[in-house]
Structure formats: C-alpha cells, structure tokens
Amino acid sequence: MQRDPAAGVGAGVGQHAIVISLTTVGRVTPRIAAGVDIATREGWTDLVFCGVATESCVLKSAVDAFERDLTPWLVTDASASHGGPAAHDAGLLVACFIGAGQLIKASEVSAGVG
C-alpha cells in the first residue's frame, strides 16, 4: 500500500514501517536516501528487505543499510531471482556480508525481528 507510487516511499504496513519500491540498483538513489533519512529520523535501527533479484538488488540494498550502521534483515522466502534458484542461492551465500543471522523467513517478520 503506497502513499505516492511515483516517489516509491509507501505508507506503513504497521506503525513503524515504510515500503520503498526500487526499480534500479547501483548508486544510492533518492529513494534509498529517503528511506535511510526516514529510518534515522524515526530512530529505527532495523530494516527488512525482500524482492527481485536476491543476488543483486536485494543484496545491494541490504549491504547499503549495513554500511550505514543499520541492521538489515533479508527475507529469504520473499525474495527470488530472474536467474532462477541457483542465482537466488548465490545471493544468499554472499549475504554473509550482513551476517548469516540476518537471513530470515517471512514468518519471522510477522513475529518480529531484532
């Protein structure tokens, strides 16, 4: 549920949540910067990531959050890859940069992480 789809920053799925919709990966985009700014302003320390493609877009976003002293959580069963299961699994393997304990299932998001 997005407040402004053009901006890519959505209304919360809960009291302390936003959705940032990305269509590219690479440099820090205004959408990523907006999400980090919101997290900083609100005092959030944990960010949850999922989407396509695990080995690039999702992983890069999670690593970017980690490098900004935020705690990223990568939802393994809510992410996938255009390259198939092998590419998805490779992305999860490389996710050791953010910590093996940061790889979670969707059911754990509902229960709360952190």
Residue, then its C-alpha position, 0 to 999 in steps of 0.5 A: m500500500q503506497r502513499d505516492p507510487a511515483a516517489g516509491v516511499g509507501a505508507g506503513v504496513g504497521q506503525h513503524a514501517i515504510v515500503i520503498s519500491l526500487t526499480t534500479v540498483g547501483r548508486v544510492t538513489p533518492r529513494i534509498a536516501a529517503g528511506v535511510d533519512i526516514a529510518t534515522r529520523e524515526g530512530w529505527t535501527d532495523l530494516v527488512f528487505c525482500g524482492v527481485a533479484t536476491e543476488s543483486c538488488v536485494l543484496k545491494s540494498a541490504v549491504d547499503a543499510f549495513e554500511r550505514d550502521l543499520t541492521p538489515w534483515l533479508v527475507t529469504d522466502a520473499s525474495a527470488s531471482h530472474g536467474g532462477p534458484a541457483a542465482h537466488d542461492a548465490g545471493l544468499l551465500v554472499a549475504c554473509f556480508i550482513g551476517a548469516g543471522q540476518l537471513i530470515k523467513a517471512s514468518e519471522v517478520s510477522a513475529g518480529v525481528g531484532 
